[in-house]
Amino acid sequence: MAATAAQRRADELGANCRYVVAELPGAPLRDGCADLVYTGKGALIWMPDLDAWAADVARLARPGGHLFVHEAHPMVPLWTWDEDEPRIRPDRGYFERSHVNDTFPANGAVEWQTTLAGIITAVLGAGLELRHVAEHPEPFWRWGDLDAAAWRGQLPNTFTLLARKPSWGTGPTGPVPWCRAGRSGRWGTSAA
Ligand SMILES: C[S@@+](CC[C@H](N)C(=O)[O-])C[C@H]1O[C@@H](n2cnc3c(N)ncnc32)[C@H](O)[C@@H]1O
């Protein structure tokens, strides 16, 4: 959905930009093909190995290219949906590996958990440079007319992260000039 909207906007603006939706890790795309890799709005919870995800992001991004993440804050599984005041669910833990999502629309799906530090460490571990991390009170998703107290500004519900692949590439081999060779047009890759 996000990639479709981004492509429509790019087309409206006449930008030479092509968005590709791909599953990470293991996206069948060539190394260094993307100016931007976006992951967001409920994709990270399906990835058991964020080191593998980050490594594939680093592989896909061209030198100087970016990763942008807009995701649910890792604290979100702990918030109740009580309308009178925010509460912490006693059956969940911030440092747990996973939890069963018993609310709509996931109803029973097992979702992976990674702390904010774990997400940042995965990005840095892939050799990307961190440019921005911010925590936001606004959720990106609400259920019907529900107005949970946890969504009213007191608690983090989303975060954004921007990272950049160094212009000399990543990894122990140093510069990777082949990443630039043969690049045609501007590509964005969306993991979601
Ligand atoms: C709640 S939807 C979010 C849709 C979209 N990201 C958006 O912003 O509109 C969750 C998405 O995560 C995607 N997803 C799950 N596992 C993924 C993976 N390993 N790589 C990329 N996307 C994945 C699913 O395809 C699904 O579209």
PDBQT file of the ligand as one rigid body, heavy atoms in Angstrom, charges set to zero:
ROOT
HETATM    1  C1  LIG A 201       0.391  -4.366   8.329  1.00  0.00    +0.000 C 
HETATM    2  S1  LIG A 201       1.019  -4.682   6.712  1.00  0.00    +0.000 S 
HETATM    3  C2  LIG A 201       1.799  -3.130   6.332  1.00  0.00    +0.000 C 
HETATM    4  C3  LIG A 201       1.626  -2.743   4.910  1.00  0.00    +0.000 C 
HETATM    5  C4  LIG A 201       2.591  -1.665   4.375  1.00  0.00    +0.000 C 
HETATM    6  N1  LIG A 201       3.922  -1.804   4.965  1.00  0.00    +0.000 N 
HETATM    7  C5  LIG A 201       2.106  -0.264   4.524  1.00  0.00    +0.000 C 
HETATM    8  O1  LIG A 201       2.835   0.564   5.064  1.00  0.00    +0.000 OA
HETATM    9  O2  LIG A 201       1.023   0.031   4.097  1.00  0.00    +0.000 OA
HETATM   10  C6  LIG A 201       2.381  -5.727   7.054  1.00  0.00    +0.000 C 
HETATM   11  C7  LIG A 201       3.196  -6.028   5.850  1.00  0.00    +0.000 C 
HETATM   12  O3  LIG A 201       4.399  -6.674   6.225  1.00  0.00    +0.000 OA
HETATM   13  C8  LIG A 201       4.801  -7.394   5.094  1.00  0.00    +0.000 C 
HETATM   14  N2  LIG A 201       5.873  -8.347   5.447  1.00  0.00    +0.000 N 
HETATM   15  C9  LIG A 201       5.805  -9.407   6.264  1.00  0.00    +0.000 A 
HETATM   16  N3  LIG A 201       6.988 -10.056   6.299  1.00  0.00    +0.000 NA
HETATM   17  C10 LIG A 201       7.824  -9.385   5.474  1.00  0.00    +0.000 A 
HETATM   18  C11 LIG A 201       9.167  -9.577   5.059  1.00  0.00    +0.000 A 
HETATM   19  N4  LIG A 201       9.916 -10.571   5.524  1.00  0.00    +0.000 N 
HETATM   20  N5  LIG A 201       9.696  -8.683   4.188  1.00  0.00    +0.000 NA
HETATM   21  C12 LIG A 201       8.954  -7.661   3.725  1.00  0.00    +0.000 A 
HETATM   22  N6  LIG A 201       7.688  -7.425   4.068  1.00  0.00    +0.000 NA
HETATM   23  C13 LIG A 201       7.115  -8.293   4.930  1.00  0.00    +0.000 A 
HETATM   24  C14 LIG A 201       3.522  -8.053   4.605  1.00  0.00    +0.000 C 
HETATM   25  O4  LIG A 201       3.597  -8.354   3.265  1.00  0.00    +0.000 OA
HETATM   26  C15 LIG A 201       2.493  -6.942   4.870  1.00  0.00    +0.000 C 
HETATM   27  O5  LIG A 201       2.226  -6.222   3.706  1.00  0.00    +0.000 OA
ENDROOT
TORSDOF 0
